[in-house]
Amino acid sequence: MVKKTTSFLFYRILAIMSSVPIQKDTGDFRMLSFKAIQALRRLGENERNMKGLFSFIGFKKKAIYYERNERIAGKTKWNYFKLINLAIRGITAFSMKPLRIISVTGLIISLASFAFLLKVVIKAIFFGDPVAGYPSMMSAILLLGGLQLLSIGVLGEYLGIVFSETKKRPIYFVNDYINSNSEKNPDV
């Protein structure tokens, strides 16, 4: 029950986070056309998240539903630690949204701490400061922490672009084409 629930949640999170539309609640067993296999072979990456790659190549898909029986022999080698690692790799292989979330979080914290810093300074100027140094120190720490998060997020954005480029994924795959020369001259 726990495994089905976490699997259900994983597919929903992956659908939200991924830049590629990934089929939900789908196993790894597939029947593939020759074109699909050729397209997969063109992807030279070593860290292969197959759920994402099957969707990335973009060929037509047809679900075949079946009743899955319980395992008769043997025991799965996939414990929850390995499954969580697989889920994280799946999300990071097809999305830069976690990096963007860090950037936005850093920006929000920086703006909020700057507003808090202004409030502390204005309060100290007009009303005095009952606990000397604490509010300004906390606002400075928050501001620096927010700026650090924002900086890490910006660096992460660049790193995400480099990460994406190093995969050398093709921009598109040709599903079918019409050879204009062979239509004019059927002997070719």
For each residue, the residues with C-beta under 8 A, 3 or more apart:
1: 4 5
2: 5 6
3: 6 7
4: 1 7 8
5: 1 2 8 9
6: 2 3 9 10 80 83
7: 3 4 10 11 25
8: 4 5 11 12 25
9: 5 6 12 13
10: 6 7 13 14 87 90
11: 7 8 14 15 22 24 25 26
12: 8 9 15 16 24
13: 9 10 16 17 87 91
14: 10 11 17 18 22 51 52 87 90 91 94
15: 11 12 18 21 22 24
16: 12 13 97
17: 13 14 91 94 95 97 98
18: 14 15 21 22 52 91 94 95
19: 94 95 96 97
20: 52 55 56 94
21: 15 18 55
22: 11 14 15 18 51 52 55 94
23: 26 51 54 55 61 63
24: 11 12 15
25: 7 8 11
26: 11 23 51 63
27:
28: 50 51
29:
30: 54
31: 64
32: 36 37 40
33: 36 37 59
34: 37 38
35: 38 39 59 173 175
36: 32 33 39 40 57 59
37: 32 33 34 40 41
38: 34 35 41 42
39: 35 36 42 43 57 59 170 173
40: 32 36 37 43 53 54 57
41: 37 38
42: 38 39 170 173
43: 39 40 48 53 56 57 167 169 170
44: 167 168
45: 48 167 168 169
46:
47: 89 93
48: 43 45 53
49: 52 53 86 89 90 93 94
50: 28 53 54
51: 14 22 23 26 28 54 55 90
52: 14 18 20 22 49 55 56 90 93 94
53: 40 43 48 49 50 56 57
54: 23 30 40 50 51 57 61
55: 20 21 22 23 51 52 58
56: 20 43 52 53 94 169
57: 36 39 40 43 53 54 173
58: 55 172 173 175
59: 33 35 36 39 173 175
60:
61: 23 54
62:
63: 23 26
64: 31
65:
66:
67:
68:
69: 72
70:
71: 74 75 76
72: 69
73:
74: 71
75: 71
76: 71 79
77: 82
78: 82 83 86
79: 76 82 83
80: 6 83 84
81: 84 85
82: 77 78 79 85 86
83: 6 78 79 80 86 87
84: 80 81 87 88
85: 81 82 88 89
86: 49 78 82 83 89 90
87: 10 13 14 83 84 90 91
88: 84 85 91 92
89: 47 49 85 86 92 93
90: 10 14 49 51 52 86 87 93 94
91: 13 14 17 18 87 88 94 95 98
92: 88 89 95 98
93: 47 49 52 89 90
94: 14 17 18 19 20 22 49 52 56 90 91
95: 17 18 19 91 92 98
96: 19 99 100 156 157 160 161 164
97: 16 17 19 100 101
98: 17 91 92 95 101 102
99: 96 102 103 153 156 157 159 160
100: 96 97 103 104 153 157
101: 97 98 104 105
102: 98 99 105 106 149 152 153 156
103: 99 100 106 107 149 150 153 154 156 157
104: 100 101 107 108 153
105: 101 102 108 109 149 153
106: 102 103 109 110 146 147 148 149 150 151 152 153
107: 103 104 110 111 146 150 153
108: 104 105 111 112 146
109: 105 106 112 113 142 145 146 149 150
110: 106 107 113 114 143 146 147 149 150
111: 107 108 114 115 146
112: 108 109 115 116 142 146
113: 109 110 116 117 139 142 143 145 146
114: 110 111 117 118 143
115: 111 112 118 119
116: 112 113 119 120 138 139 142
117: 113 114 120 121 136 139 140 142 143
118: 114 115 121 122
119: 115 116 122 123
120: 116 117 123 124 129 135 136 139
121: 117 118 124 125 136
122: 118 119 125 126
123: 119 120 126 127 129 135
124: 120 121 127 128 129 135 136
125: 121 122
126: 122 123
127: 123 124
128: 124
129: 120 123 124 132 133 135 136
130:
131: 134 135
132: 129
133: 129 136 137
134: 131 137 138
135: 120 123 124 129 131 138 139
136: 117 120 121 124 129 133 139 140
137: 133 134 140 141
138: 116 134 135 141 142
139: 113 116 117 120 135 136 142 143
140: 117 136 137 143 144
141: 137 138 144 145
142: 109 112 113 116 117 138 139 145 146
143: 110 113 114 117 139 140 146 147
144: 140 141 147 148
145: 109 113 141 142 148 149
146: 106 107 108 109 110 111 112 113 142 143 149 150
147: 106 110 143 144 150 151
148: 106 144 145 151 152
149: 102 103 105 106 109 110 145 146 152 153
150: 103 106 107 109 110 146 147 153 154
151: 106 147 148 154 155
152: 102 106 148 149 155 156
153: 99 100 102 103 104 105 106 107 149 150 156 157
154: 103 150 151 157 158
155: 151 152 158 159
156: 96 99 102 103 152 153 159 160
157: 96 99 100 103 153 154 160 161
158: 154 155 161 162
159: 99 155 156 162 163
160: 96 99 156 157 163 164
161: 96 157 158 164 165
162: 158 159 165 166
163: 159 160 166 167
164: 96 160 161 167 169
165: 161 162 168
166: 162 163
167: 43 44 45 163 164
168: 44 45 165
169: 43 45 56 164
170: 39 42 43 173
171:
172: 58
173: 35 39 42 57 58 59 170
174: 177
175: 35 58 59
176:
177: 174
178: 183
179: 182 183
180: 183 184
181: 184 185 188
182: 179 185 186 188
183: 178 179 180 186
184: 180 181
185: 181 182 188
186: 182 183
187:
188: 181 182 185
